């Protein structure tokens, strides 16, 4: 027998038991009341024998009341069972479909006047939506990672095969090109590791007092040659400020922002400046344009997002830099934001608490 029949039978059985109990209590209490009343006030019942049994009309009356009560009770129980079972069966069917791989399955609440079952259905549908979204993101991530790894691995394999076959001479230039590809793979793997740790809330920090101006200066000194070669000149306006942070992660953030500007911004001035508010430290990187298209702004801190796909691929971008920046900022209990200044350039701002 189906689960619906079993559940309905149980509701009908218990409802019938309740109806019969109420009828029995009413009838028995009525006879007890009149029996006591006859004994206490016999003058009201001069023609009634307190020990007499119910008459046939009384028996018919009691049987009729019992049958009518059971009919109404069973009808109400069936209706209640249907109202409860519609959402429960819908959830059970959706669970089976999801288990079979159909993540688009959703349950139907039916009669929403039953608040508890409606809340159960809504909670299940919310869980199913998150599961479907997570599965879609996982598929997208796997495809994107495979796509990003394919290009450098293909180059490495082609060059090494060419050197093994004597097509390319084993010169220093060839080895440096191969080393650049390996460096790109290393950065990609490190970015993926940071994002994976951040998603699982396992991104650990080594917090210490850090002079932020010194850290920025070290990064600018390291990146100045590549930025200058790309047509940028640097303007640093960072005060000597000590904040509590992980210095290696902060350097990673600054590198990511400058690399993002090198790939996407027009050659010109890059302004790196800082300011202090009452409880926070703000570091901004500003370029001279052309800015980010409005339709991409809500997604720029998501993984594998690029403003100019062709250009970023030519310069080795993976689309993970800004996602890493956000992950590190959030690990510091801070945040990252984007805006455009009056001239149309991009302004990326990192906000970190001054102390933890």
N, C-alpha and C positions, 0 to 999 in steps of 0.2 A: 504494500500500500504506500502511496506517495507521502512525502513529508507534509504536504498541505492537508491531506486527509487526517493524518495522525494529529497534527496541531489543532485542526478544527474539532476533531472528536474530543480532544482533551478540554478545549474551551467549552464545548457543548455539555460535556459530562460535568464539569465543575459548575457551570452556570445552572444546569438542572438541579444539582445537589443544593446549590444556594437557594433556588426558587422553592424546592420542596422543604427545605429547612425553615424558610421564612413562613410558608403556608402552615406548616406544622406548628411553629411557634405561635402564630396568630390564632389558629383554631384551638390549640390546647390552652393558651392563656385566656381565651374567651370563656371556655368551659370552666376553667379554674376560677375566673373572676365571678361568673354567675353562681357557681357552687358556693363560694364564700359569701357572696351577697345574700343568697337564700338563707344561709345559716345565721348571718348577722342581722339581716332585716327580713324575717320570714313574712311579715305582714304585707310586703310588696308582692309576694309570690304565693298566694294562698292555695292556688290550684296546681302548683308545680311540685312534682316529686324530685327532690335533689338527687336521688339515686337512680333515676330513670335513664335509660340509654337514649341516644339520638334517634329520632324518628326517621322514617324513610325519606321524607322531604329534606331533612337536614343532611342525611347521607348524600343525597343527590346534589344538594347545594355544595357540600364539601368536595365531592368528586369533580363537579363542574369547575369550581374555583381552582382546584389542583390542575386539571387539564388545561384550562385557559392560561394559568400562570406558566405551565411548562411550555405551551405553544409560544407565548410571547418571549419567554426566556431563551428558547432554542432559536427563534428568529433573530433576537438581538445578538445571541452568541455567534450565529453564522455571519451576520453583517459585520460584527467586530472582528471576527477571524479574517474575513476577506480584506478589511481595511488594514489589518496588521500584516497579512501575508503578501499583499501586493508589493510593498517596498522590500520586504525580506526576501521574497522570491526573486525580485529584480536584482538585489545585491548578490544573491547566490549565483544567479545566471551570469552576472557581470564578472564575478570572481572566477568562474569556470572559463569564461572567454579570455580573461587576462592571463590565466594559467596556461591557456592554449596559445598565447602569443598575440592576442588581439588587444593592444593597449588602448584602443579607442573606445572600449566598452564603458558605458556609463549606466548607473542605476536610475530608476524612476521612482520618485517619492509617492506618486499617487495622491491620496488624500492627505494634504499637508496640515489638516486640523490636528492630527496626531503629532505633536511637536517632537517627541522623542524619536520616532521613526524618521521623520523628515530631517532632523539633525543628523541621524545616523547615515541617511542617504547622502546628504550634503558633505559630510565628512569623508565618506567613501569616495565620492566623485572628486573631491579635492585631492585626496591621496592618489587616485588614478591619474588625474591631470599632471600632478608632480612626477609620477612614475613615467608617464609618457614623455613629458618634457625632459626628464633626466636621460631616458633612453635615446631620445633624439639628439640631445647634446653630446652624449657619449659617442653615438654614431658619427656625428659631425666632427667631433674631436679626433676620432680615429682616422677618419678620411683626411682631415687637415694635417695631422701629424705625418701620415704616410706621404702626403703630397709634399710637405716641407722637407722630409728626409730624402725623397726620391732625387731631387735635383742635385744636391751636393754629392750624394752617393754615386749618381750616374757620372758626374764629372770626375770624381776620384777613380772610379772603375775604368772609365775611358782613358784617362791620362796614364794610369798605371799599366793598363793593357798596352797602350801605345808605347810606353817606355820598355815594357817587356818584349814587345815585338820589334823594337828598334825604330819605330816611326818617330818618336820624340827622343831627342838626346837627353841623357840624364844630367841636365845642367842645373845650376843654382836657381835660375828663374823658375824652372819646372817644379823644383822642390818647394820653393816659396809659395807658388800658386796652390800646390797640394796642401801645404801647411795652412794657408788661408781658409781652404775648404774645411779642414779639420777644426780650425778655430770656430768657424761658423757652426759646425755641428755641435761643438762643445757648448757654445752659447745657447743654442737651441735646447739642448738637453738640460742645461742649468735652468733656463727659463721654465721649461716644463716641470722640472722638479720643484721649483719655487711655487708655481701655481698649484701643483698637486698637493703640496704640503699646506698651502694656504686654504685650499678647499676643504681639507680634512682638519683644519684648525691645529695643524702640527708644525707650523712654521715657527721655529724657535728663534729668539733674539738674544744677543749678548749685549745687554744694556750697560752703558758706561757714560761718564761725562765726556762730551765731545765738543771740541771747538769747530763749529760748522764752517767757519771761514777757511780754516786750514784744510778741511776735507774737500771743499769746493775747489780751492786752489790746486790741490793735488790732481783732481780729476781734470781740470782745465789744462794744466800743464801736460797731462798725458794725451789729451784729445786735441790740443791746439793744432798740431801738424795736419791731421786729417780734416779738421774744420776749416783751417786756412786754405788748404788745397781745394776745398769745395766752394770757396768764395765767401766764407763767413769771417767776421772779426768779432771778438768777444769784449763785452763790457760788463765787468764784475762790480757789483755794489752790495757786497755782503759784509756785514759788520762782524766783529769778533764776538760771537755769542756762544755760550756753553749751554747745550741742551743734553738731555738724557736720551740716548738712542743707540742703535747698533751701527757702528761706523761703516762696516763693510756693506750693509744693506743700504745705507744712505748713499754711499758711493755708487752702488748699483742703480739706485733711483736717478741720480744725476746723470750717469752715463746713458741710461735709457732715454731720458728727456733730450739730451743733446744729440744722441743718435737719431731720435725721431725728428728733430729739427733738421739735421743734416740730410735726411732722406726726403723730407716732404716740403720744407720751407724754401722760399726763394733765397738765394745768396744775399747776404747783407749782415746787419748787426744782430747779434744774439745777446740779449740783456739778461744777466743772472743777478737777481737782487733778493734781499731778505728784509723782513720787518718783524717786530715783536708786538703782540697784543698782550693783554693782561695775563692769560694763561696758555698762550699758544705761540708757536714759531711758524712763520710763513716764508716759504722759499718759492720764487717764481722764475720761470724761464719764458722769455718773450722773444718772438721772432717778428719779421717784417711782412709776413704773409706767405701764401695767399689765404691762409685760414683753412678751416675744415668745412666742407659742405654741410648745410643745415641738417639734411636727412641722415648724416652719419654721426652727428654729435651725440645722440643718446647711446651709441654703441662703441664709441672710441676706446673705452676702457675694457671692452670684452676681448677675449682671446681671438686671434686670427682675423682681426679687423684691420683693413688698410685703407688709407685715403686715396692713394694712387697705386693701384696694384702693380702696374707694369714697372713704374719707377722703383718701387720698394723691392721688387724682385731683382732688378738690376743691381741695386746696392746691397743686396743680401738680407733684406728685412724679412722677418718671419711673422710679423703681426702680433707678437707677444709682448713687446716692450711696455706699452702702456698698461696692459693687464698686470704685468709684474709690478709696475709702479703702484697701482692701486692695491695689490695684495700686500706689498711691504708697508704702505701707508696705513692700511687697516690693521696690520699686525702691530703697529706702533700706537694703536688707538687713535689714529689720525685719519685724514682723508685727502683725496686729490680732486681737483676740479679743473674745468676748462672754460675759457671765455675768449672773446675777441675784443681787442682794443680798437680805438677809433680808426686807426690806420688800416684795419683789416687783418692784422696778424694774430697769431695764436698766443694765448697766455695760459700756461699750465702752472697751477699753484698747488704746492704740497703744504698741508697744515698738520703740524705735529704738536702734541702737548709738550710743554717745557719741562715737565717732570712726570715720572711714573710713580 
